[in-house]
Amino acid sequence: MIHFNIKKRLFSAEGEMELAVDFSVNEGEFITLFGKSGAGKTTLLRILSGLDTPDEGTITVGGETWFDSAKRINLPPQKRRAGFVFQDYALFPNMTVRQNLEFALERGGDRAVVEELLETVGLSALAGRYPDTLSGGQKQRVALARALVRRPKILLLDEPLSALDLEMRLKLQDELIAVHRRFGVTTLLVSHDLSEIFKLSDRVVMIERGAVSRTGSPSELFIKDELGGKFKFTGEVLRIDRDGVLEILTLLIGNSVVKIVATDEEVAQLKVGDRIAVASKAFNPIIEKL
């Protein structure tokens, strides 16, 4: 388990504020930190990794103290079992893909781990290439594999897919799910993409002005119960669930998340990530895949 109880003074576009959070993350959970830009989400990841230091408080991970201001404990980044994937990849341009991963190995570490991770993220054939010859999706795979080289206790993801196109985002989301399940690493993601949050997250921690305002599953935080009686819209399928004899679609419509009932025939042609059109007349929705 990870437990944060820290405070740090920050300066945002809206002026000075205090980041003050006290919450826990269970081992193996996939958590998303959600909130407006400047709320303190990325700073939390940097504090956990050791790249930033709180003004006061404690951080414990699996019973080990990583930070305690009263006891003057502050483990350096290299002693924290945390892998960090940055939005801009942060790869070494003068190193090949394999060399980027080998650089992250502990001294005397088993190089077989590098080959395993290259295969896991589908980069074995590109191991001798340099970052500037790779696509954005390939660079992000390298960054993810490098973050996993030391078998971290925690994987930190700072909007890692935001610069990619929809098709690549969906593909890498699937890979993140596969990596999370395979290695069982506790994961904290910063994201503003609701479809991504629904697809990946066990739980969402909402940050507002440096404080935790709410926590819960994506459905608990984002789905509204009140739906209008007449509507026509297009949206993206976030989830497909069966509730007894009913098929329930969870859709992203603009920045809103809604649930609708669908027939077995309609759901048979759908999968998560599909775009659909929904038209309703007197609460009788008609669904058509786009």
PLY file of the C-alpha trace (Angstrom):
ply
format ascii 1.0
element vertex 290
property float x
property float y
property float z
element edge 289
property int vertex1
property int vertex2
end_header
0.00 0.00 0.00
1.05 3.58 -0.73
0.08 6.27 1.75
0.46 10.00 1.11
0.14 12.58 3.85
2.04 15.57 2.53
1.90 19.32 2.14
3.73 21.53 -0.35
3.30 25.18 -1.30
2.76 25.62 -5.04
2.53 28.59 -7.38
-0.02 28.12 -10.17
-1.49 30.37 -12.85
-4.22 31.24 -10.34
-1.70 32.24 -7.67
-0.24 30.56 -4.61
-1.90 27.43 -3.25
-1.09 24.57 -0.92
-0.98 20.99 -2.10
-2.29 19.07 0.92
-3.34 15.44 0.38
-3.92 12.44 2.59
-4.95 9.26 0.76
-3.92 5.65 0.19
-3.51 3.41 -2.86
-3.84 -0.35 -2.54
-1.18 -2.66 -3.93
-1.89 -3.52 -7.56
-4.51 -0.79 -8.04
-4.70 1.33 -11.20
-5.47 4.87 -10.01
-6.13 7.97 -12.13
-5.46 11.45 -10.76
-8.03 13.74 -12.37
-8.54 17.49 -12.20
-7.90 20.81 -13.90
-4.44 21.81 -15.06
-2.49 23.28 -12.17
-4.39 21.31 -9.52
-1.22 19.51 -8.36
-1.54 16.12 -10.11
1.86 16.03 -11.82
3.52 17.43 -8.70
2.15 14.46 -6.76
3.79 12.06 -9.21
7.07 13.97 -9.00
6.94 13.95 -5.19
6.32 10.19 -5.12
9.23 9.58 -7.51
11.58 11.80 -5.47
11.98 14.46 -8.18
10.20 17.02 -5.94
10.24 17.30 -2.16
7.23 18.08 0.05
7.46 20.83 2.65
6.23 18.39 5.30
4.54 15.04 5.80
5.16 11.36 5.13
5.12 8.87 2.23
5.19 5.14 2.89
5.25 2.42 0.24
4.73 -1.21 1.22
5.66 -0.42 4.82
8.89 1.34 3.79
9.26 5.05 4.54
10.24 7.01 1.45
9.76 10.43 3.01
9.31 11.68 6.56
9.98 15.35 7.22
10.01 14.92 11.01
12.60 12.12 10.87
14.54 13.77 8.01
14.07 10.75 5.74
14.03 11.46 2.01
15.06 8.57 -0.24
16.71 9.74 -3.48
14.96 8.83 -6.76
17.40 6.01 -7.56
16.51 4.25 -4.30
12.75 4.46 -4.85
11.23 1.56 -6.77
9.23 3.86 -9.05
9.11 3.94 -12.84
8.12 7.24 -14.47
6.74 7.65 -18.00
6.73 11.30 -19.06
4.45 12.94 -21.60
7.45 13.93 -23.76
9.08 10.43 -23.51
12.43 11.80 -22.11
14.49 9.29 -24.11
18.23 9.67 -24.65
18.57 10.64 -28.36
22.16 9.38 -28.66
21.23 5.88 -27.44
19.48 3.10 -29.29
16.22 1.64 -28.02
18.10 -1.22 -26.32
20.67 1.16 -24.83
17.91 3.36 -23.38
16.59 0.33 -21.50
20.06 -0.93 -20.49
20.88 2.50 -19.03
18.00 2.04 -16.57
19.35 -1.32 -15.33
20.86 -1.45 -11.86
24.60 -2.11 -11.87
25.09 -5.81 -12.46
21.43 -6.23 -13.43
20.25 -9.09 -15.61
20.20 -7.95 -19.24
17.63 -10.65 -20.00
15.08 -8.29 -18.46
15.74 -5.85 -21.29
15.08 -8.48 -23.94
11.91 -9.61 -22.16
10.54 -6.07 -22.05
11.46 -5.36 -25.67
9.43 -8.41 -26.63
6.56 -7.51 -24.28
6.03 -4.09 -25.90
6.74 -5.31 -29.45
10.05 -3.50 -29.97
12.53 -6.34 -30.48
12.81 -5.58 -34.20
13.52 -1.91 -33.45
16.06 -2.43 -30.66
18.94 -1.02 -32.74
17.09 2.12 -33.84
17.54 5.61 -32.39
14.59 7.58 -30.92
14.47 10.16 -33.72
13.69 7.37 -36.22
10.65 6.15 -34.25
7.00 7.18 -34.32
5.33 8.74 -31.29
3.70 5.45 -30.35
6.99 3.57 -30.63
8.77 6.16 -28.46
6.07 5.81 -25.84
6.56 2.03 -25.84
10.29 2.54 -25.26
9.56 4.91 -22.38
7.14 2.40 -20.84
9.58 -0.50 -21.17
12.42 1.58 -19.68
10.21 2.49 -16.70
9.69 -1.23 -16.02
13.33 -2.33 -16.27
13.94 -2.22 -12.51
10.68 -4.03 -11.73
9.26 -1.00 -9.90
6.71 -1.18 -7.10
4.95 1.81 -8.64
4.45 2.94 -12.24
3.83 6.68 -12.69
2.23 7.85 -15.96
1.98 11.59 -16.66
-0.51 11.92 -19.55
1.64 9.51 -21.58
-0.79 9.14 -24.51
-2.15 12.67 -24.87
-0.01 13.60 -27.90
-0.99 10.50 -29.93
-3.83 10.05 -32.41
-6.98 8.16 -31.40
-6.05 4.87 -33.07
-2.62 4.78 -31.41
-4.05 5.85 -28.04
-6.53 2.97 -28.08
-3.79 0.50 -29.02
-1.42 1.69 -26.29
-4.25 1.70 -23.73
-4.63 -2.02 -24.44
-0.89 -2.46 -23.95
-1.00 -0.57 -20.65
-3.75 -2.89 -19.44
-1.71 -5.93 -20.52
1.45 -4.65 -18.80
-0.47 -3.78 -15.62
-1.95 -7.27 -15.45
1.27 -9.07 -16.33
3.52 -7.29 -13.83
0.89 -6.41 -11.19
2.55 -3.04 -10.65
0.62 -0.38 -8.72
-0.07 2.37 -11.26
-0.88 6.08 -10.93
-1.97 7.85 -14.11
-2.59 11.55 -14.76
-5.20 11.90 -17.52
-7.96 14.24 -18.72
-9.34 11.72 -21.24
-12.56 10.25 -19.87
-12.61 7.29 -22.27
-9.05 6.45 -21.20
-9.99 6.78 -17.53
-12.99 4.45 -17.91
-10.95 1.90 -19.81
-7.94 1.79 -17.48
-8.87 2.86 -13.97
-9.96 0.92 -10.92
-10.42 4.17 -9.04
-10.23 7.92 -9.66
-8.81 10.47 -7.20
-10.15 13.93 -8.07
-7.79 16.80 -7.21
-9.10 20.37 -6.92
-6.86 23.26 -5.93
-4.33 20.95 -4.29
-6.81 18.87 -2.28
-8.57 15.53 -2.79
-12.22 16.43 -3.36
-13.65 13.00 -4.22
-12.61 9.42 -4.87
-14.47 6.52 -6.43
-14.84 4.39 -9.53
-15.13 6.20 -12.89
-18.85 5.41 -12.95
-19.39 6.84 -9.48
-17.61 10.09 -10.30
-18.64 10.82 -13.86
-21.98 9.21 -14.72
-25.07 11.37 -14.23
-28.38 9.72 -13.46
-30.52 12.38 -15.10
-31.00 11.83 -18.85
-33.23 13.80 -21.19
-36.25 12.29 -22.94
-35.48 13.41 -26.50
-32.01 13.47 -27.94
-29.78 12.78 -30.91
-26.04 12.48 -30.55
-22.84 10.65 -31.45
-20.44 9.23 -28.92
-17.70 6.75 -28.07
-18.34 3.42 -26.35
-16.54 3.31 -22.98
-18.00 0.11 -21.54
-20.39 -2.69 -22.44
-22.04 -4.39 -19.46
-24.82 -6.91 -18.98
-27.29 -6.32 -16.15
-29.55 -9.35 -15.97
-31.30 -9.48 -19.32
-30.25 -5.94 -20.30
-27.20 -4.72 -22.21
-25.90 -1.41 -20.83
-23.69 0.89 -22.92
-21.61 3.55 -21.21
-20.89 6.35 -23.69
-18.69 9.44 -23.81
-20.73 12.30 -25.33
-18.54 15.39 -25.59
-17.29 15.77 -22.01
-20.24 13.92 -20.47
-20.68 10.25 -19.69
-24.11 8.59 -20.02
-25.58 5.08 -19.86
-28.18 3.68 -22.24
-29.91 0.34 -22.72
-29.21 -1.57 -25.95
-30.43 -4.77 -27.54
-28.35 -7.93 -27.91
-28.31 -7.38 -31.69
-27.02 -3.80 -31.34
-24.29 -4.78 -28.88
-23.15 -7.75 -30.97
-21.57 -5.39 -33.52
-19.91 -3.10 -30.96
-16.68 -3.00 -28.99
-15.06 -0.48 -26.64
-13.73 2.49 -28.63
-16.38 2.36 -31.37
-18.13 5.57 -32.42
-21.92 5.28 -32.53
-24.93 7.44 -33.33
-27.91 7.34 -30.93
-31.33 8.81 -31.71
-34.24 8.72 -29.28
-37.94 9.31 -29.58
-40.00 8.97 -26.37
-37.16 7.08 -24.56
-36.81 4.47 -27.32
-33.19 4.82 -28.47
-32.08 3.65 -31.91
-28.37 2.81 -32.08
-26.29 2.80 -35.25
-22.56 2.10 -35.52
-20.72 4.82 -37.48
0 1
1 2
2 3
3 4
4 5
5 6
6 7
7 8
8 9
9 10
10 11
11 12
12 13
13 14
14 15
15 16
16 17
17 18
18 19
19 20
20 21
21 22
22 23
23 24
24 25
25 26
26 27
27 28
28 29
29 30
30 31
31 32
32 33
33 34
34 35
35 36
36 37
37 38
38 39
39 40
40 41
41 42
42 43
43 44
44 45
45 46
46 47
47 48
48 49
49 50
50 51
51 52
52 53
53 54
54 55
55 56
56 57
57 58
58 59
59 60
60 61
61 62
62 63
63 64
64 65
65 66
66 67
67 68
68 69
69 70
70 71
71 72
72 73
73 74
74 75
75 76
76 77
77 78
78 79
79 80
80 81
81 82
82 83
83 84
84 85
85 86
86 87
87 88
88 89
89 90
90 91
91 92
92 93
93 94
94 95
95 96
96 97
97 98
98 99
99 100
100 101
101 102
102 103
103 104
104 105
105 106
106 107
107 108
108 109
109 110
110 111
111 112
112 113
113 114
114 115
115 116
116 117
117 118
118 119
119 120
120 121
121 122
122 123
123 124
124 125
125 126
126 127
127 128
128 129
129 130
130 131
131 132
132 133
133 134
134 135
135 136
136 137
137 138
138 139
139 140
140 141
141 142
142 143
143 144
144 145
145 146
146 147
147 148
148 149
149 150
150 151
151 152
152 153
153 154
154 155
155 156
156 157
157 158
158 159
159 160
160 161
161 162
162 163
163 164
164 165
165 166
166 167
167 168
168 169
169 170
170 171
171 172
172 173
173 174
174 175
175 176
176 177
177 178
178 179
179 180
180 181
181 182
182 183
183 184
184 185
185 186
186 187
187 188
188 189
189 190
190 191
191 192
192 193
193 194
194 195
195 196
196 197
197 198
198 199
199 200
200 201
201 202
202 203
203 204
204 205
205 206
206 207
207 208
208 209
209 210
210 211
211 212
212 213
213 214
214 215
215 216
216 217
217 218
218 219
219 220
220 221
221 222
222 223
223 224
224 225
225 226
226 227
227 228
228 229
229 230
230 231
231 232
232 233
233 234
234 235
235 236
236 237
237 238
238 239
239 240
240 241
241 242
242 243
243 244
244 245
245 246
246 247
247 248
248 249
249 250
250 251
251 252
252 253
253 254
254 255
255 256
256 257
257 258
258 259
259 260
260 261
261 262
262 263
263 264
264 265
265 266
266 267
267 268
268 269
269 270
270 271
271 272
272 273
273 274
274 275
275 276
276 277
277 278
278 279
279 280
280 281
281 282
282 283
283 284
284 285
285 286
286 287
287 288
288 289
